[in-house]
Amino acid sequence: MSSRQDFVPESVVARNYQHILALVFAVKEINENPKILPNITLGFHIYDSYFSERMTYRAALNLPSTLVPNYKCHTQKYLMTAIGGLDFDTSLQMADILDIYKIPQLTYGSFAPEDADQSQSASFYRMVSNEAHQYTGIVELLLHFGWTWVGLLASGDSGERFIQTLKPLLYQKGICLAFSETTLKTTYLAEYYVMYFHWVQIYQAIMESKAKVVVVYGGTRSMLALRSMVALGLLENVTKTSEGKLWILTAQLDFAALTYQMSWDMQVFHGSLSFTVHSNVVQGFKAFLQAQNPFEEDGNGFVKQFWAQVFLCLFPNSNTQEQASGTCTGEEKLEDLPSPAFVMSITGHSYNLYNAVYATAHALHAMFLSRTKYRAAVEGGMQELQKFQPWQLHPFLRTVSFNNSAGETVSFGESWEVEAGFDITNMVTFPNNSFVRVKVGRVDVEATPDQPFTLDDNRMVWHRSFHQVPPISVCNPNCPPGSRKEKKEGEPFCCYGCAPCPQGKISSQKDMVDCAACPKDHYPHRDQSQCIPKTISFLSFKEPLGMSLALFALSLSLLTVVVLAIFIKHQDTPIVRANNRDLTYTLLTSLLLCFLCPLIFLSPPERVSCLLRQMAFGLVFTVTVSCILAKTITVVLAFVATKPGSRMRKWVGKRLASSIVISCSLIQLGICTVWLGTSPPFPDSDMHSVMREIILGCNEGSVALFYCVLGYMGFLAIVSFVVAFFARKLPESFNEAKFITFSMFLFCSVWISFVPVYLSTKGKYMVAVEIFSILASSAGLMGSIFAPKCYIIVLRPDLNSKEQLIKRK
């Protein structure tokens, strides 16, 4: 504000009048406080920048002197500090002059200059926190609600700096800009009228954008321009979506208005979020505002001009030709004014200005205390004060620290900034164009690095046009779980398509860049959104297949025991004695063990069971085939030895059969011993053969030795088959060759079929194939060799006599 007589009421931002009242209130409190600067009265002089560089420089030159630079004529007005300005440009323009004289400058609304050297100027003190914290707060706010597609609107040179600084921070966090608009810089309020088309174009771009969130940066003039732009856009019926926009305003923006703007609709800003300079309740300030009376100026030359403007009334003897609704009576109440005109609660900028006055007073007081002749200085009053120069106040300002009436500690940090942080407010509008700002969060610069940002979602209100709250502001819908992002050529990285995850991979969250493979013991869900633990599976007695095989094995074992019992019971009959009775018992016993082998395969795969499985199978089957081979050779030698003069007679007997069985078994035992000593079977789990199961089984260790065991059994079976085949035409009464030939044919057929089937199956079915092959081949041997004999022994005992055998011969 200004005390000049050419003050134009229509061009005043009435809401900023609270700044003047905060200054007056602080000076009044200090002058009435005997503990601060006793016998010294603080005064102030106010200059208006008129939003003009020329007027700002002119006012700055008047601060240290009169209109003639470096010349003073008023000894009663001794300048020690300058407080201002409200916006960035004004502060820098003031600093250009004040820094020459080393006069301390306390800015109450602007941030640090862009130039690092200038920001560290010895004369520059900031009552607001570093703007970097506001950048952090904006990014954290966008991330908190998942807004990744936003617009930026800034004004002036500082707006360009804001955009260039914020862009990289947004990109680092995965946030893209739908648009970035910069309004033209205006010097005079009259220039707002010539920006008509420019504002309409910007408003058109904002409304047509899919981004529902718009971040706005600027100062007082920017807010006036924003309100004008919105009003013109509504007036021109600019095409817009069914949903409104969420405005995020930076700390220097305040919902101020010129006189003609106060009746404009504020509903478009309902639910907006603002970063505001931190403030707190100052005791006595509201009562001070309520006591304002235009007829009791008390040195306040602005009150009548302010009163006439906001209440649209005229004072008696006023020369103003403007239209008014009546005569000012002084009974008007400030609390009755709409919020764009005036608010009764102290704003962040007024709070900072209040603290700036107190910081100056405490620094002056400390400077007086530092002198040994303090009492004389106090008694000397103004004469002693004139001995101090403004630059001497700097050391005391840098170290000043005090508690204000709101109970908060005020001090400057290393960069000569008050680290008070920022409040996050939510705007709630009312039909009469009034509004309140509700504090819903805070950017605390003194908090831990991992939690500088706090927000209470439950206290927030949103614009009534939003179909969903909080609103969604993204370039495209999120990729659901089970898919991944796919880049679109020529589009920002926030705009992407969605591709399903490849087979075997999942994505458990939205917007995954890539899909991940499940752990080995898990498998992907059908929709590929999560991993499900695999079930552990092995062939056991509990499942139908294992139970069936076990019953089959036990049945055949029981049958073998019955056959053995029959042979033992009829051991003295010719048909039993004719075919080497001891060898027959050995064969039946080995077949019994063959039928019991599958029970080991059906037990849980453990170290002992894995070792026993193949070893028992190999040795028992070798004994079985060796017995059949011995039987075949014995039959052949028996008939050859009966010929006159045959030398083979000495080979016929039990010793030959036993030697064949023992020697063949020992060879297989040697192979098994090598297998156990080099690479024995061990428990293993197969996580890949079946997608949803972990197959527990036994790893054969050395596959080569496993097939050596099978190959050796196959060799013995083939030898038995060949010998039996050539002996099939010997006399039938004592000849088992035909039955052995058929049994070996079945045996070889089963195990030749086993190899391809075994290699083509997976998991527990490999075990089932091996068990079935063991049972089938063993049953074939027993059925082919012993079924005819049992038939004669049990059903045709009349044929089981020596006479019948000789007769048949």
C-alpha positions in Angstrom: 0.0 0.0 0.0 1.0 3.6 -0.3 0.4 6.9 1.4 0.5 8.8 -1.9 -2.6 10.9 -2.7 -2.8 9.5 -6.2 -3.8 6.1 -4.8 -6.4 4.5 -7.0 -8.8 2.4 -5.0 -10.0 0.3 -8.0 -6.4 -1.0 -8.5 -5.9 -2.2 -5.0 -5.8 -5.9 -3.9 -8.0 -5.5 -0.8 -7.1 -8.8 0.6 -3.5 -7.8 1.0 -4.5 -5.0 3.4 -4.2 -7.6 6.1 -0.4 -7.4 5.6 -0.4 -3.8 6.6 -2.5 -4.5 9.6 -0.1 -7.3 10.7 2.8 -4.8 10.4 0.9 -2.2 12.4 -0.1 -4.8 15.0 3.5 -6.1 15.5 4.9 -2.5 15.8 2.2 -1.6 18.2 2.9 -4.7 20.4 6.7 -4.0 20.4 6.3 -0.3 21.3 4.0 -1.2 24.2 6.3 -3.9 25.5 8.8 -2.4 28.0 11.1 -5.5 27.7 11.9 -4.8 24.0 13.7 -1.6 23.0 12.7 0.5 26.0 12.7 4.3 25.3 12.9 3.6 21.6 9.8 3.7 19.3 9.7 1.7 16.2 8.2 3.3 13.1 7.6 2.3 9.6 7.0 3.7 6.1 5.1 1.8 3.4 5.7 1.9 -0.3 3.7 0.3 -3.0 5.4 -1.3 -6.0 2.2 -0.9 -8.2 3.4 -4.1 -9.9 5.9 -1.9 -11.7 9.7 -2.3 -11.8 10.1 1.5 -12.2 8.0 2.2 -9.1 9.8 -0.5 -7.1 13.3 0.9 -7.9 12.1 4.4 -7.1 10.7 3.3 -3.7 13.9 1.3 -3.0 16.0 4.5 -3.6 13.8 6.4 -1.2 14.4 3.9 1.6 18.1 4.8 2.5 17.7 8.5 1.5 15.4 11.2 0.1 14.7 11.6 -3.6 18.3 12.7 -3.9 20.4 9.5 -3.6 22.8 9.4 -0.6 21.3 12.5 0.9 19.4 12.5 4.2 17.3 15.3 5.7 15.1 13.5 8.2 17.0 12.6 11.3 13.8 11.3 13.0 13.3 8.6 10.4 16.3 6.3 10.7 16.2 3.2 8.5 17.6 0.0 9.9 15.8 -2.8 7.9 13.5 -3.1 4.9 10.7 -5.8 4.8 9.5 -6.9 1.4 8.5 -7.8 -1.1 5.6 -10.1 -1.4 6.5 -11.6 -4.8 9.8 -12.8 -6.3 10.5 -10.0 -8.8 9.8 -7.2 -6.3 12.2 -8.8 -3.8 15.0 -8.9 -6.3 14.5 -5.4 -7.5 14.6 -4.1 -3.9 17.8 -6.2 -3.3 19.6 -4.5 -6.2 19.4 -1.2 -4.3 19.5 -2.3 -0.7 22.5 -4.6 -1.1 24.6 -1.6 -2.1 24.0 0.0 1.3 24.1 -3.4 3.1 20.7 -2.7 4.5 19.1 -5.9 5.8 16.1 -7.0 3.7 13.6 -9.5 5.1 11.3 -11.0 2.5 8.0 -12.3 3.8 6.6 -13.8 0.7 9.2 -14.7 -1.9 11.7 -17.5 -2.1 15.4 -17.5 -2.7 16.7 -16.0 -6.0 17.7 -18.3 -8.8 21.3 -17.1 -8.7 23.1 -18.8 -5.9 25.5 -15.9 -5.4 22.5 -13.5 -5.1 20.7 -15.9 -2.7 23.7 -15.8 -0.4 23.7 -12.0 -0.4 24.7 -10.6 3.1 21.5 -8.5 3.1 18.9 -11.0 2.1 16.8 -12.8 4.8 13.8 -15.0 4.0 10.9 -15.5 6.4 9.8 -18.4 4.2 11.3 -21.9 3.8 13.4 -22.8 0.8 11.3 -23.4 -2.3 12.9 -26.9 -2.7 10.7 -28.1 0.1 7.6 -26.9 -1.9 8.9 -28.9 -4.9 9.2 -32.0 -2.7 5.7 -31.4 -1.4 4.2 -31.1 -4.8 5.8 -34.3 -6.0 4.8 -36.2 -2.9 1.2 -34.9 -3.1 0.9 -36.1 -6.7 2.4 -39.5 -5.8 0.1 -39.8 -2.8 -3.0 -39.8 -5.0 -1.4 -41.5 -8.0 -1.7 -38.5 -10.3 0.8 -39.1 -13.1 -0.7 -37.0 -15.8 -0.8 -33.3 -14.8 -0.7 -29.9 -16.3 1.5 -26.9 -15.3 0.5 -23.3 -15.5 3.0 -20.6 -14.5 3.6 -16.9 -15.1 6.6 -14.6 -15.5 10.3 -15.4 -15.4 10.0 -17.1 -12.0 7.4 -19.3 -13.6 9.8 -20.5 -16.2 12.3 -21.3 -13.5 9.6 -23.2 -11.6 8.8 -25.3 -14.6 12.4 -26.0 -15.5 13.1 -27.1 -11.9 10.0 -29.2 -11.3 10.0 -31.1 -14.6 13.1 -33.3 -13.8 11.7 -34.0 -10.3 8.4 -35.2 -11.8 10.0 -37.3 -14.5 12.2 -39.0 -11.9 9.0 -40.1 -10.0 7.2 -41.3 -13.2 4.9 -38.2 -13.5 4.4 -36.7 -17.0 3.1 -33.3 -18.1 0.0 -33.2 -20.2 0.7 -29.5 -20.9 2.9 -26.8 -19.7 1.7 -23.2 -20.2 3.3 -20.0 -19.3 1.3 -16.8 -19.2 2.8 -13.5 -20.4 4.3 -11.3 -17.8 2.2 -8.2 -17.0 3.6 -5.0 -15.5 0.4 -2.9 -15.1 -3.0 -4.1 -14.2 -4.3 -2.4 -17.3 -2.4 -5.0 -19.4 -4.8 -7.7 -18.2 -7.4 -6.4 -20.6 -5.2 -6.9 -23.7 -4.5 -10.6 -22.8 -8.1 -11.7 -23.6 -7.3 -14.1 -26.5 -4.2 -15.5 -24.8 -6.1 -16.5 -21.7 -9.0 -18.0 -23.7 -6.5 -20.2 -25.6 -4.8 -21.4 -22.4 -8.2 -22.1 -20.7 -9.2 -24.1 -23.9 -6.0 -26.2 -23.6 -6.7 -26.9 -19.9 -10.3 -27.9 -20.4 -9.6 -30.1 -23.4 -6.8 -32.0 -21.6 -7.4 -35.4 -20.1 -5.4 -34.2 -17.1 -7.7 -33.5 -14.2 -4.9 -31.9 -12.0 -3.4 -28.5 -12.8 -0.5 -27.1 -10.8 -0.5 -23.3 -10.8 2.5 -21.2 -9.9 2.8 -17.4 -9.5 2.2 -14.5 -7.3 -0.6 -12.1 -6.6 -0.9 -10.9 -10.2 -1.0 -14.6 -11.3 -4.1 -15.2 -9.1 -5.8 -12.2 -10.6 -5.0 -13.4 -14.1 -6.1 -17.0 -13.3 -9.5 -15.7 -12.1 -9.9 -13.6 -15.2 -8.9 -16.5 -17.4 -11.5 -18.8 -15.8 -14.2 -16.1 -16.0 -13.4 -15.4 -19.7 -13.4 -19.2 -20.4 -16.9 -19.5 -18.9 -18.1 -16.4 -20.7 -16.9 -17.8 -24.0 -18.5 -21.2 -23.4 -15.2 -23.0 -23.9 -15.7 -26.7 -24.4 -15.0 -28.7 -21.3 -15.5 -32.2 -20.0 -18.2 -33.2 -17.6 -15.7 -33.2 -14.8 -14.0 -30.2 -13.4 -10.3 -29.7 -12.6 -8.4 -30.0 -9.4 -6.2 -26.9 -8.9 -3.0 -27.2 -6.9 -1.7 -23.7 -6.0 1.7 -22.8 -4.8 2.5 -20.8 -1.7 2.7 -17.3 -3.2 -0.8 -17.6 -4.7 -3.6 -16.3 -2.6 -7.3 -16.1 -3.5 -7.2 -12.4 -3.8 -9.4 -10.3 -6.1 -9.9 -6.9 -7.4 -13.1 -5.0 -6.7 -14.8 -6.0 -9.9 -13.7 -9.7 -9.4 -15.3 -10.1 -6.0 -18.6 -11.1 -7.4 -17.2 -13.8 -9.7 -18.1 -17.4 -9.0 -15.6 -19.2 -6.8 -17.2 -22.7 -7.2 -14.6 -23.7 -9.9 -12.0 -23.7 -7.1 -14.0 -25.8 -4.7 -11.8 -28.6 -3.4 -8.6 -27.0 -4.6 -5.3 -27.8 -2.7 -2.9 -25.1 -1.8 0.6 -25.0 -0.4 0.6 -22.0 2.0 3.3 -20.4 4.0 3.0 -21.8 7.5 0.9 -19.8 10.0 -0.4 -20.0 13.5 -2.9 -18.1 15.6 -1.5 -14.8 16.9 -3.0 -13.8 20.2 -4.9 -10.5 20.0 -4.7 -10.1 16.2 -8.4 -10.9 15.5 -9.5 -8.5 18.2 -7.2 -5.9 16.6 -8.9 -6.4 13.3 -12.4 -6.2 14.8 -11.4 -2.9 16.4 -10.6 -1.2 13.1 -12.6 1.9 12.5 -12.2 4.3 9.5 -13.1 7.3 11.6 -10.2 6.5 14.0 -7.3 6.5 11.6 -4.6 6.9 14.3 -2.0 7.5 11.6 -3.4 4.8 9.3 -3.8 6.6 6.0 -5.1 3.6 4.2 -8.1 2.6 6.2 -10.6 5.0 4.5 -9.4 4.0 1.0 -9.7 0.3 1.9 -13.0 0.8 3.6 -14.6 2.6 0.7 -13.4 0.0 -1.8 -14.5 -3.2 0.0 -17.8 -1.9 1.4 -18.7 0.2 -1.7 -19.4 3.3 0.3 -18.4 7.0 0.3 -17.0 9.1 3.1 -18.3 12.6 3.6 -16.4 15.3 1.7 -15.1 12.5 -0.7 -14.0 13.8 -4.1 -14.3 10.3 -5.6 -16.7 10.1 -8.5 -17.2 6.3 -8.3 -20.6 4.7 -7.8 -21.3 3.6 -4.2 -24.1 2.0 -2.4 -24.2 4.6 0.4 -22.3 6.5 3.0 -19.6 4.8 5.1 -20.8 4.8 8.7 -17.9 2.9 10.4 -20.4 0.3 11.7 -19.5 -2.0 8.9 -17.8 -5.2 10.1 -14.7 -6.7 8.5 -15.9 -10.2 9.3 -18.9 -9.6 7.1 -16.8 -9.3 4.0 -16.5 -12.2 1.5 -13.3 -14.1 1.7 -11.8 -12.7 -1.6 -11.9 -9.3 0.0 -10.7 -10.0 3.5 -10.3 -12.8 6.1 -10.2 -12.5 9.8 -7.7 -15.3 10.4 -4.1 -14.4 9.9 -2.7 -15.6 6.6 0.7 -17.1 6.1 2.2 -13.9 4.6 0.8 -11.8 7.3 2.2 -14.2 9.9 5.7 -14.0 8.3 5.5 -10.2 8.2 4.6 -10.2 11.9 7.6 -12.4 12.6 9.8 -10.2 10.4 9.0 -7.2 12.5 9.7 -9.1 15.7 13.0 -10.5 14.3 14.1 -6.9 13.6 13.1 -5.7 17.0 14.9 -8.6 18.8 18.0 -8.1 16.6 18.1 -4.3 17.5 17.6 -5.1 21.1 20.5 -7.6 21.0 22.7 -5.0 19.3 22.0 -2.5 22.1 22.7 -5.2 24.7 26.1 -5.9 23.1 27.3 -2.4 24.0 28.9 -1.9 27.4 27.3 1.5 27.7 23.8 0.0 27.3 22.2 2.2 30.0 23.6 5.3 28.4 22.5 4.2 25.0 19.0 3.7 26.4 18.9 7.0 28.0 20.4 8.7 24.9 17.5 7.2 22.9 17.5 8.3 19.3 20.8 10.1 19.4 22.6 6.9 20.4 20.7 4.9 17.8 22.0 7.1 15.0 25.5 5.9 15.9 24.6 2.5 14.6 24.7 1.6 10.9 22.2 -0.9 9.2 25.0 -3.2 8.2 25.9 -3.6 11.9 22.6 -5.4 12.5 23.5 -8.4 10.3 25.3 -10.5 12.9 22.4 -10.1 15.3 19.8 -11.0 12.7 21.6 -14.2 11.8 21.6 -15.4 15.4 18.3 -14.1 16.4 16.0 -16.6 18.1 12.7 -15.9 19.9 9.3 -17.3 20.7 6.4 -15.4 19.2 3.0 -15.0 20.8 1.8 -18.1 18.9 4.3 -20.2 20.9 6.6 -21.0 17.9 10.4 -20.5 17.8 11.6 -18.2 15.0 15.2 -18.3 13.9 17.2 -18.2 10.7 18.9 -21.4 9.4 22.3 -21.7 7.6 20.9 -20.1 4.4 19.3 -17.3 6.4 15.8 -18.8 5.9 13.2 -19.5 8.5 12.6 -23.3 8.4 8.9 -23.2 9.1 7.8 -25.5 6.2 4.5 -25.3 4.4 0.9 -26.0 5.2 -1.4 -27.9 2.8 -4.9 -26.5 2.8 -8.1 -27.6 1.1 -10.4 -24.9 -0.2 -14.1 -25.2 0.7 -16.4 -22.6 -1.1 -19.9 -21.5 -0.3 -22.7 -20.1 -2.4 -22.1 -16.5 -1.3 -18.5 -16.7 -2.8 -16.9 -17.0 0.6 -14.5 -19.8 1.3 -12.4 -21.3 4.1 -9.1 -23.0 3.9 -8.9 -26.2 5.9 -5.4 -27.4 6.9 -5.2 -31.0 5.8 -1.5 -31.6 5.6 2.0 -30.2 6.1 5.5 -30.2 4.6 7.7 -30.3 7.6 11.3 -29.4 6.8 12.5 -30.6 10.3 10.9 -34.0 10.0 12.8 -37.2 9.2 13.8 -37.5 5.5 11.5 -40.5 5.0 8.4 -38.6 6.2 8.6 -34.9 5.4 5.0 -35.0 4.0 1.8 -35.7 5.9 -1.7 -35.6 4.6 -5.1 -36.3 6.2 -7.3 -37.7 3.4 -10.4 -37.9 5.7 -10.6 -34.1 6.1 -10.5 -33.3 2.4 -13.4 -32.3 0.2 -13.5 -32.6 -3.5 -15.2 -30.7 -6.4 -18.8 -31.7 -6.8 -18.4 -32.6 -10.5 -16.0 -35.5 -9.9 -17.5 -38.9 -10.5 -14.8 -40.6 -8.4 -13.0 -39.2 -5.4 -10.1 -38.8 -5.2 -10.2 -38.1 -8.9 -8.0 -40.1 -11.3 -5.5 -38.1 -13.4 -3.6 -40.5 -15.6 -2.8 -40.6 -19.3 -4.5 -44.0 -19.7 -6.0 -46.6 -17.3 -3.6 -48.6 -15.2 -2.4 -51.9 -16.5 -4.2 -54.5 -14.3 -2.2 -57.3 -12.5 -1.4 -60.0 -14.9 -0.1 -57.5 -17.6 2.8 -55.2 -18.1 3.3 -51.8 -19.6 4.1 -51.5 -23.3 5.6 -48.3 -24.6 3.7 -46.4 -27.3 5.9 -44.9 -29.9 5.9 -41.1 -29.9 4.1 -40.8 -26.6 5.4 -39.8 -23.2 6.4 -42.6 -20.9 3.3 -42.1 -18.8 1.2 -43.1 -21.9 1.5 -46.8 -22.6 -0.4 -49.8 -23.6 -0.9 -53.0 -21.7 0.3 -56.5 -22.8 -0.4 -59.7 -21.0 2.4 -61.4 -19.2 4.3 -64.1 -21.1 3.5 -67.7 -20.2 5.0 -68.7 -16.8 5.3 -65.1 -15.6 3.1 -62.9 -13.4 2.7 -59.3 -12.3 1.1 -58.8 -8.9 0.6 -55.1 -9.0 -0.7 -52.5 -11.3 1.5 -50.8 -14.0 4.3 -53.3 -13.7 7.2 -52.5 -16.1 8.0 -56.2 -16.6 6.6 -59.5 -15.5 8.5 -61.7 -13.1 8.9 -65.4 -13.0 7.4 -67.2 -10.0 9.8 -69.0 -7.5 10.5 -72.6 -8.4 8.1 -73.8 -5.8 5.2 -71.7 -7.1 3.3 -71.5 -10.3 1.3 -68.6 -11.9 -2.4 -68.2 -11.3 -4.7 -68.5 -14.2 -4.9 -64.7 -14.6 -1.2 -64.4 -14.0 -1.6 -62.0 -11.2 -0.1 -64.0 -8.4 2.0 -67.1 -7.6 0.4 -70.1 -6.0 2.4 -72.6 -4.0 2.8 -75.9 -5.8 1.5 -79.0 -4.2 4.0 -81.7 -3.2 3.2 -84.9 -5.1 4.8 -88.4 -5.2 3.4 -91.8 -5.9 2.1 -93.2 -2.6 -0.3 -95.6 -1.2 -2.8 -92.8 -0.5 -3.8 -92.0 -4.0 -5.8 -94.2 -6.3 -3.0 -95.1 -8.7 -0.6 -96.0 -5.9 -3.3 -97.9 -4.1 -4.2 -100.0 -7.2 -0.6 -100.9 -7.9 0.0 -101.8 -4.2 -3.1 -104.1 -4.2 -2.0 -105.6 -7.5 1.5 -106.3 -6.1 0.1 -107.8 -2.9 -2.3 -110.0 -4.8 0.5 -111.3 -7.0 2.7 -111.8 -3.9 -0.1 -113.8 -2.2 -0.5 -115.8 -5.4 3.2 -116.5 -5.5 3.1 -117.7 -1.8 0.2 -120.0 -2.8 2.2 -121.4 -5.7 5.2 -121.9 -3.5 3.1 -123.6 -0.9 1.6 -126.0 -3.5 5.1 -126.9 -4.7 6.3 -127.5 -1.2 3.3 -129.6 -0.4 3.8 -131.7 -3.5 7.6 -131.6 -3.5 7.9 -135.3 -3.9 5.8 -135.6 -6.9 7.5 -136.2 -10.3 6.6 -132.9 -11.9 8.2 -131.0 -9.1 11.3 -133.2 -8.8 11.7 -133.3 -12.6 12.6 -129.6 -12.9 15.2 -129.1 -10.1 13.2 -128.6 -7.1 15.6 -126.2 -5.3 16.0 -124.0 -8.3 12.2 -123.8 -8.5 12.0 -122.7 -4.9 14.7 -120.0 -5.5 12.8 -118.8 -8.6 9.5 -118.5 -6.7 11.2 -116.7 -3.8 12.8 -114.2 -6.2 9.5 -113.7 -7.9 7.9 -113.1 -4.6 10.5 -110.4 -3.9 9.9 -109.0 -7.4 6.2 -108.5 -6.5 7.1 -106.9 -3.2 9.7 -104.5 -4.8 7.0 -102.0 -5.9 6.1 -101.3 -2.2 9.5 -99.7 -1.8 8.7 -97.5 -4.9 5.5 -96.4 -3.3 7.1 -95.2 0.0 8.2 -91.5 0.4 11.4 -90.7 -1.5 14.1 -90.7 1.1 17.7 -91.5 1.1 17.4 -95.1 2.2 14.3 -95.9 0.0 16.0 -94.3 -3.0 19.1 -96.5 -2.5 17.0 -99.6 -2.0 14.6 -99.1 -5.0 16.9 -99.7 -7.9 19.4 -101.9 -6.1 16.7 -104.3 -4.9 15.0 -104.2 -8.3 18.2 -105.0 -10.1 19.5 -107.7 -7.9 16.1 -109.5 -7.4 15.3 -109.5 -11.1 18.8 -110.7 -11.9 18.4 -113.6 -9.6 15.0 -114.4 -11.2 16.4 -114.3 -14.8 19.5 -116.2 -13.7 17.3 -119.0 -12.3 15.4 -119.2 -15.6 18.7 -119.3 -17.5 19.9 -122.0 -15.2 16.7 -124.0 -15.7 17.0 -123.7 -19.4 20.6 -124.7 -19.5 19.9 -127.6 -17.1 17.1 -128.9 -19.4 19.4 -128.8 -22.4 22.3 -130.5 -20.7 20.0 -133.1 -19.2 18.8 -134.3 -22.6 22.2 -134.0 -24.2 23.8 -136.0 -21.3 21.3 -138.9 -21.8 22.8 -139.7 -25.2 25.3 -142.6 -25.1 28.9 -141.6 -24.7 28.1 -137.9 -23.9 30.7 -136.0 -21.9 28.2 -133.6 -20.6 26.9 -136.0 -18.0 29.4 -134.6 -15.4 28.0 -131.1 -15.8 24.4 -132.1 -15.0 23.4 -131.5 -11.4 22.6 -128.9 -8.8 26.1 -127.4 -8.8 25.8 -126.2 -12.3 22.5 -124.4 -11.7 23.8 -122.8 -8.5 26.9 -121.7 -10.2 25.0 -120.0 -13.0 22.7 -118.2 -10.5 25.5 -117.1 -8.2 27.9 -116.0 -10.9 25.2 -114.0 -12.8 24.0 -112.4 -9.6 27.6 -111.5 -8.6 28.2 -109.6 -11.8 25.0 -107.6 -11.2 26.1 -107.0 -7.6 29.4 -105.6 -8.9 27.6 -103.2 -11.2 25.4 -102.0 -8.3 28.4 -101.6 -6.1 30.1 -99.4 -8.6 26.8 -97.4 -9.0 26.6 -96.9 -5.2 30.2 -96.0 -4.9 30.3 -93.4 -7.7 26.9 -91.8 -8.2 24.2 -93.4 -6.1 20.5 -92.5 -6.3 19.3 -89.7 -4.1 16.0 -87.9 -3.2 15.2 -85.2 -5.6 12.4 -82.8 -6.5 11.1 -82.0 -10.0 9.6 -78.6 -10.1 9.3 -78.2 -13.9 7.7 -81.4 -15.3 4.2 -80.5 -14.0 3.3 -76.9 -13.7 1.3 -77.1 -10.5 3.2 -79.8 -8.7 6.5 -80.5 -7.1 7.2 -84.1 -7.9 9.3 -85.8 -5.2 11.2 -88.8 -6.5 14.6 -90.4 -6.7 17.3 -89.2 -9.0 19.0 -92.1 -10.5 22.4 -90.5 -10.0 24.3 -92.1 -12.9 21.9 -92.7 -15.7 24.5 -94.8 -17.5 24.8 -97.2 -14.7 21.0 -97.4 -14.3 20.8 -98.5 -17.9 23.7 -100.9 -17.4 21.7 -102.6 -14.7 18.7 -102.9 -17.1 20.9 -103.8 -20.0 22.6 -106.7 -18.1 19.1 -108.1 -17.1 18.1 -107.7 -20.7 21.2 -109.6 -21.8 20.5 -112.5 -19.5 16.8 -112.6 -20.7 17.9 -112.7 -24.3 20.4 -115.5 -23.6 17.6 -117.4 -21.8 15.2 -116.8 -24.7 17.7 -118.0 -27.3 18.6 -121.1 -25.4 15.0 -121.9 -24.6 14.0 -121.3 -28.2 16.5 -123.9 -29.5 15.4 -126.4 -26.8 11.7 -126.1 -27.5 11.6 -129.4 -29.6 13.0 -131.6 -26.8 10.7 -134.3 -25.4 7.7 -132.6 -23.8 7.4 -134.5 -20.5 10.4 -133.1 -18.8 10.8 -130.0 -21.0 10.1 -126.5 -19.8 11.7 -124.8 -22.8 8.5 -123.9 -24.5 7.1 -122.2 -21.4 10.5 -120.5 -20.8 10.6 -119.3 -24.4 7.1 -117.7 -24.1 7.9 -116.2 -20.6 11.2 -114.7 -21.9 9.3 -113.4 -24.9 6.8 -111.6 -22.6 9.6 -110.4 -20.3 11.7 -108.9 -23.2 8.5 -107.4 -24.8 7.6 -105.6 -21.5 11.1 -104.2 -20.9 11.7 -103.2 -24.5 8.4 -101.3 -24.3 9.4 -99.9 -21.0 12.3 -97.7 -22.3 10.4 -95.4 -24.6 7.4 -95.2 -22.3 9.6 -94.4 -19.3 11.4 -91.7 -21.2 8.2 -90.1 -22.5 6.5 -89.8 -19.1 7.2 -87.3 -16.3 6.9 -87.1 -12.6 5.3 -89.8 -10.5 4.1 -91.5 -13.7 7.6 -92.6 -14.4 7.6 -94.5 -11.2 4.2 -96.0 -12.1 5.5 -97.2 -15.4 8.5 -98.9 -13.7 6.2 -100.5 -11.1 3.9 -101.7 -13.8 6.7 -103.1 -15.8 8.1 -105.0 -12.8 4.7 -106.5 -12.0 3.8 -107.3 -15.6 7.1 -109.0 -16.4 7.1 -110.9 -13.1 3.5 -112.0 -13.6 4.4 -113.1 -17.1 7.2 -115.2 -15.8 5.2 -116.8 -13.1 2.1 -117.4 -15.3 4.0 -118.9 -18.2 6.2 -121.2 -16.2 4.1 -122.2 -13.2 0.5 -122.1 -14.4 0.7 -125.4 -16.4 2.4 -127.1 -13.5 -0.1 -125.9 -11.0 -2.9 -127.0 -13.3 -1.5 -130.6 -13.3 -0.7 -130.6 -9.6 -4.1 -129.2 -8.5 -6.6 -130.1 -11.2 -5.0 -133.1 -12.9 -3.2 -135.1 -10.2 -3.7 -138.2 -12.3 -1.1 -136.8 -14.7 1.4 -136.1 -11.9 2.9 -139.7 -11.9 6.0 -141.3 -13.2 4.0 -143.7 -15.3 2.1 -140.8 -17.0 5.4 -139.0 -17.6 7.0 -142.1 -19.2 3.8 -142.7 -21.2 3.8 -139.2 -22.5 7.4 -139.5 -23.4 
